Amino acid sequence: MTTEPLQEDPTRVLVHDLRNLVAVIVQYCELIPDETGDPDAVKADIQEIRNAAERALVLIEKIPRSAKQAS
């Protein structure tokens, strides 16, 4: 019996990472209404949303490459 590490499916990894980033975006969007009295907190939340969105865009750029590798 060999103990080779299982190779991860790149598409599943990509989908997992995108779901995590979308969850971050949604969670920070939910925080903003509760923090309208604290402009610095709102700015920090907006920055987190932007960061997550930018990381998602980078991952989205990888989709065509992943699709070609899977075929």
C-alpha positions in Angstrom: 0.0 0.0 0.0 1.5 3.4 -1.0 0.9 6.6 0.8 1.0 9.0 -2.1 -0.7 12.4 -1.3 -4.0 12.8 -3.0 -3.8 15.3 -5.8 -6.4 18.1 -5.3 -8.8 18.9 -8.1 -7.8 22.5 -9.2 -11.5 23.3 -10.0 -12.6 22.3 -6.5 -9.8 24.4 -4.9 -10.8 27.4 -7.0 -14.5 27.1 -6.2 -13.6 26.7 -2.5 -11.4 29.8 -2.5 -14.0 31.9 -4.4 -16.8 30.9 -1.9 -14.5 32.0 1.0 -14.0 35.4 -0.6 -17.7 35.9 -1.4 -18.4 35.0 2.2 -16.0 37.7 3.4 -17.7 40.2 1.1 -21.2 39.3 2.4 -20.1 39.3 6.1 -18.5 42.8 5.9 -21.5 44.1 4.0 -23.7 42.9 6.9 -21.4 44.7 9.4 -21.6 48.2 7.7 -25.2 49.1 8.7 -24.4 48.4 12.4 -21.3 50.7 12.2 -22.8 53.8 10.5 -21.9 55.8 13.6 -18.2 54.9 13.3 -16.8 56.2 10.0 -13.4 54.5 10.6 -15.1 51.1 11.1 -17.1 51.6 7.9 -14.0 52.6 6.0 -12.2 49.5 7.3 -15.1 47.2 6.3 -15.2 48.7 2.8 -11.4 48.1 2.5 -11.9 44.5 3.5 -14.6 44.1 0.9 -12.4 45.7 -1.8 -9.5 43.4 -0.8 -11.7 40.3 -1.0 -13.1 41.4 -4.4 -9.7 42.0 -5.8 -8.5 38.5 -4.7 -11.7 37.1 -6.2 -10.8 38.8 -9.5 -7.4 37.2 -9.5 -8.9 33.8 -8.9 -11.5 34.4 -11.7 -8.6 35.0 -14.1 -7.4 31.5 -13.4 -10.7 29.9 -14.4 -9.9 29.6 -18.1 -6.5 28.1 -17.3 -8.0 25.6 -14.9 -10.7 24.6 -17.4 -8.0 23.9 -20.0 -6.0 21.8 -17.6 -9.0 19.8 -16.6 -9.8 18.8 -20.2 
